Amino acid sequence: MKSHFFDKSLAGVYDAVGGIEAFRHISKRFHHKIEQDSILRGFFPKNMASLEERLALYLQNKESVYELAYNDEFTYGDIFLANEQQFSAFELEVADVEVFKRHFEDMEREVPRILGERGRKGEQLVLPAYDHVLKASHLFNIMDARGAIAVAERQSYIGRIRDLCRQCAEVYVAQQGGNA
């Protein structure tokens, strides 16, 4: 069951210039050139997969990523649509906002605690701490989308997340010998 974005049955101008494989090759070369160019790199996302998805939508003549071929038997919608719908319903309609606020505060307390611990080799546990920052950020985004955070509170939450990020970044840079 091979996964791919591109439907090889497409015909037309693409076949005339080398087919879907030619476009894959061009796309990869383009991504590589952007990554190497210090000026252009800032204008493109670090993860260029979304650009490849848009190209796949165009080449497969589809309107939605969920219509794209996942493999020869299934679409991305067959695999991922129910997940997206159910989590959206939960996060935007059902989830208890007060519980999410407590979880945010838990993540906020955990980051410095984790950074204060040491792994088996004596290293500070910056990656698990940063994972908790991402969780806090996700919780904030859900609460914000639900309208559960007042405009006056919003900046405070963003600042708290930024402070957690800074703590992790400082430890990471120190672990890298100040050369990160």
Protein Blocks (a to p, Z undefined) as FASTA:
>chain_A
ZZdfbdfkbgcjklmnnpjmlmmmmmmmmmmmmmmmmklmmmpcfblmlmmmmmmmmmno
pabfklpcfblmbcfklmmmmmmmmmmmmmmmmocfklmmmmmmmmmmmmmmmmmpccfk
opacfklmmmmmmmmmmmmmmmmmnopacfklmmmmmmmmmmmmmmmmmmmmmmnoopZZ
